[in-house]
Amino acid sequence: MNELSFFKYKHKVFFIVYLFINSLFVLKYSTKYYFMPVALVFILYFGLTFGGFFLIYKKYRFINNLKNYNFLILSFMIFCVFCIINFYIDGTTLNTDRWSAMHVTIESILNGKYPYAELDHLGQTSSNLPGLFFIGLPFYLMGNVGLLQPFIFLILMLFVFYLKIEKSNKIALLFFLVSSPAYLFEIIGKSDLMSNIFLVLLFISLWSSNFKNNIFKKSILLAFFTALFVLTRGIVVIPLTLFLFSKFYILNLKSKTKFIFWLLVFLLLIASIVLIDLPSYDTIKEHNPFNHQTAFAPKPLIIASLLIPFLFSFKVKESVDVFRFSFYIISVLLIVTFILNWMEEGFYNNLHGNLFDITYLGMIIPFIFFYYSEKFKME
């Protein structure tokens, strides 16, 4: 490797979007919590980002000669730091409620209550679909749902460790995350948003690697994971559709019927945990997760973003295409929404107000991460 892979021409759009998203976080919080001139903060951020990647690739021969366990040690040290940060920060002092929404959802379901009428620490109702109950439950039982993020980071680094790529690229992927203000916000804010998407993309990458010639080989197990992830966040339908639809389309009728049957069974079983104690129709109409999950963008954009993957799925040849097309579709959905809101209420109010939460833009980061991980495998 003798050039900065992140900066190659064909990869530039991914890195530009990565910088754009992180720059918005830098701008928002350097103006909200003013501690030095904003221009200086940006100089420091860009200096750290470009300097870090430059150093990694400048010293790639040295890094590639290091022992494999050094990457694991470094990853585990960062994992420990993230855990310490998680325990140090009192979630109830945060002005973000994703952690408490998950906590309330899990607690309500365990107590046999309808979770979407319960309030979190900011007085808001939850938008967590039932699949997040199962993902967050182990950490709830550990006493801290915020630990989900550090543990997903550790799982990601184990995934990177076993990738057949150069060690310098592994360090680059690690640096890609820890130098991202958008990702660090997820850690500090105990948010499950990126972790949710990272898990879905990790599943797609691993499943594609193991069943490349026939992804429906274990169709019942595939139906289970598809149902589980679909019932986490609506946005994950986009990569799952890209990954599955074209292959599903060419299946024979018996195989299609089998997959659909088990998908419906698992969807019903997973969703049943919130159907035990249903309130009145009016309460369900007002308090349900879909109201929250579709409020951030115009409905026509959301509908188009859900339909386009069915067409693009036929262009998917390998998992990197899933990440690439997902990146394009979700980037257009979120960035266009951001621009529309900017035009409606002004840039400053859009950045700091409630009409559009810039943490939604962070959902793009996992797709860039997995796109690069796949591209590194091809080099």
N, C-alpha and C positions, 0 to 999 in steps of 0.2 A: 504494500500500500504506500503510494507516494503522493497522494493528494487527499484533500479533505472531502471524504465521501458525502458528508452532509451538505456540502456546497456544490456538488456536481450539478451541471445545468438541469438534467432531467429530474433532480430532486429538489431544486430550488424552491418551487412553489410550496412544498411541504414545510421547508425550513422558514420561509417567509411568513406563512400562517402561524407557525410555532412562535416566531418572534412577535408577530402582531398580537396574539392572544396574551402572551406574557407581558408585553409592553402596556396593555390595557390594565393589567393587575398592578404593574409598577406605578402607572400614572394614578390609578384610583387610590391606592394606599399611601403613596408619597404625598398626595395632596390632602388626603383625609387625616393622616397622622403626620403633620409637617415636622420634620426633624432636620432637614437640610434642603438646599435648593433642588427643585425637581430635575433641572438639567444635570446636576451633579449625580443624582440618583440614576438617571438614564446612562450617563457615562460609565458609572460603576457597573451597572447591569450588563451593558453591551461589552464592556471591557472584560468582565468575568466570563460571559458566555463565549465570545469569540476567542478570548485568550485561553480559556479552558480547552475548547475543541482544538485550537491550534497546537497547544502543548501536547495533547494526547497524540495527535498525528505526527507531530515533530519528533516525539519520542517513541514512535510505534515499535521500532526495533527493540528498544529496551523493555517496553511493556510486554511485547510478545515473547520475550525470553524469561519472564517471571513465571514462577510456579503457579499452577491452576488455583491452588488453595488461597492464594493472596486475594483473588477476587471475592471468594466466599467470605474471607475474614473482613474485608472492607465492607461488603454488603451487610454482614451481620452487625458490624459496628454502627452503621447508619441505621439499621433496623432498631438497635438498642436506643439510639438517640431519638428516633421517632417515637418509641414507646415512652421514653422519659418525658418528651414534649407532651404526649397525650395525657400522661398522669399529672403533669405539672399544671396544665391548663384546665381550669374549671369550666366545664361546658356550659353551665348556667350563666356565665358572664359573657358568652359569645352572642353576637347578633346574627347568627346563622343557626338554623334548627334541624339540619338534616340528621344529626346524631340523635337528637331527642325525638324526632319524628319516628326514626327506626325503633328507639327504645319504647316509645308509647305504643307503637304498632305491635311489637312483640309482647309487651306486657298485657295489652288489651286482649290479644288472641289467647294467651295463656290463661287469662281470667274469664274467657268465654264471652268477651264483649265485642261489639262491632267497632273496629279500630278507627274508622274514618270520622267518627263523631267525637273522638277524644282529642284533647288539646295538649300540645307540647309546651315547652318552657317559654315560648314566645306567644302562646295563645293561638297557635295555628293548628289546623287539622293536618293529618298525614296524607301524603300522596304515595306511600309505599304500597306497591302491589304485593300480593301474597308470597311471591318467590323470594322477596327480600327478607321475609320472616325466617326462612330456612338458612339463608346466607348469614344473617346477623345473629341467629340464635346461639351459636357456640360462644360468641363474644359477649352476648347478654348474660349467659350463664357464668362467664368469667367475671362479670360485674362491670364491664365497660365495653359498650358497642363500638366506641371509637377505636378500639384495638384492631378493628377490621382493616383499616388502612395500612398500618405497619406490617401486618401479616400478609396482606396482598402484595405489598412491596417485596417482602422476603420471598414469596412464591414466584413473583416475576423475576427476581434475581436468580433464583434457582433455575428457572426456565432459560434465562440468558446464559447461565453457567454451562448448561448442557447443549447449547447451540453450537453447531460446528462452524464457528466463525473465529476470526483472529481475536486474541485477547484485547488488543487495542480497541476493537469494535465493541467488545463487551463493556469496557470502561467507558466508551463513548455513550452507550445506551444508558449506563448508570448515571453518567453526568447529565445526560439529556433530561432525566427526571429530577435529580437533586438540585439542578440549577434553574428549574422552572418555577417561577413564582406561582403560577396557576396550580401546579402540583403541590407545592409546599402549602398553599392555602388549604388544600384538601386535608393535609396532615394536621395542620394547626386547627382547622375548623371541624375536625372529626367527621368530615363528609364522606358519604359512601358513593358519590356520583361517579368519579373516575374508577374506583375500585370495582363497581358493578360492571362497567364497560370493559375494563381490563380482563375480568373473569370471562366474559362472553368471547372476547377476541382470543384469549388464551385457549379456550375450548375449541374455537374454530381452527386455530393453528395446530393444536395437538391432534384433533380429530382428522384434519386434512392430511397430516403427516402419517398417521397410522392407517388410514383407510383411503389413500389417495385414489386408488383405482375404482373403488366402490364405496362411497361415503354412506350408502344405505345398507351396508353389509350387516350391521347390528342395528336394525331399524327400530327395535323397541327401546333400546338404550338411547338412541338418537332422539326418539320421540320424547323420552323423559327429560333429557337435557334441554331440548328445544322448548318444551312446555315450561320448565323451570325458569329459563332465561327470559322467555316472552313475558312471563308474569313477574318481571322485576321492573323494567322501564320500557315504555313504548318505543323509544329510540332504537333499542336493540333489534327490533323487527327488521330494520334496514340491513344490517350485515347478515342476519340470519337468512333473510330472503335471498340476498345475493349469493350466499353460500349454498342454499338448498334447492331453490326453485327449479333451475334448469336441469339439475340431476333428477329431481322428483318428476319433472315433466316427461322424461323418457322412460320412466319405470313402467312395467306392465301393470294392468289393472289390479291384479291380486296384491302386488307390492304396495301400490298407492293406497289401496283400501286398508291394508294392514297398518301402514304408517299413520294414516288419518285416524283410524280407530284408536290406536294407542295414544296418539297425540291428544285426542279429545278426552280419553280416560284420564291421562295425567293432568291435563288442564283442569278438569273437574275436581280431581282429588286435591290438587294443590290449592285451587280456589276455594274449596269447601271449608277451609279453616276460617274464612271471613264470612261464611254464609250460615254459621251456626246460630247466631243471634241477630237476625236481621231486624232493623227498626222499620218505621213506617216508610212508605214510598217517597213521601216528601223529604224525609231525612236522607234517604239514599240519593235522591235526585240532587240535593244540595251538597251533601258530603260524600263524595266518592273520589278516588284517586285520579280519574280521567279528567275531571275539572281542572285539577292542578297541573297535570302533565301536558295538557293541550293549551294552557293559558298563555304560554310564553311566545307563541308565534301565530301568525294569521292562519286560519283554517285551510285556505286553498294551498298555501305552502306546505302545510303538514300533509295534506292529502296527496299532493304531487310527490312529496318525498317518500311516501309509503308505496306509491304506485310505480315510480321509476325503477326501483330495484328489480321488479319482475322482468322488465325488459333488459336491464343491464346484466342480469344473472346469466344470460346466454353468451355474454362476452367474457365470463369468468373462466379462466383456464386453470388457475392455481390460487392458493390462499392470498397471495400478495395482491391479486386483482380484487378480492373481496375488500381488503383494507384500502386499496386505492380508490375504488368506486364509492365506498362508504365515506371516505374522506371528502370526496368531491360533493356528494349529495348532502351530507350533514354540514359541511362548511358553507355551502350555498344557503341552506335552510337557516342556519344560525347567524351568519354574517349579514345576509339580506335582512333578516328580522332586526338585527342590531342597527343597521342603517336606517330602516323604516322608522324605528323608534327614535333614533337620533333626529331624523327629520321632523318627527312629531313633537318632541319635547325638548330638543336641544341636546348637544353633546354632553355637557356637564350633568344635566339632570338624568340623561340616559345612563351615564356612567355610575352615578351615585344614587339614582332613584330606584323605585320598585317596579317600574314598567318592564324593565329587562334586567335580569340578573346576569352579570358577565360570567358568573361561574358556569353557566350553560355552555359558554364557549370552550370551557375546559374539557368538555366531552370530546372535542376533536383531538386532544393530545394523545389518548391511547391509540387512535388509528394511525397517527404519524409514527408513534413508537413501534407498532407492529409492522408497519410498512417498511421501516428501516431495518428491523430485525430480519425480515424476509429477504430484503435486498442484500444485506450483508451475507446471507447464506449463499447467494448466487454469485458472489465475487470470487 
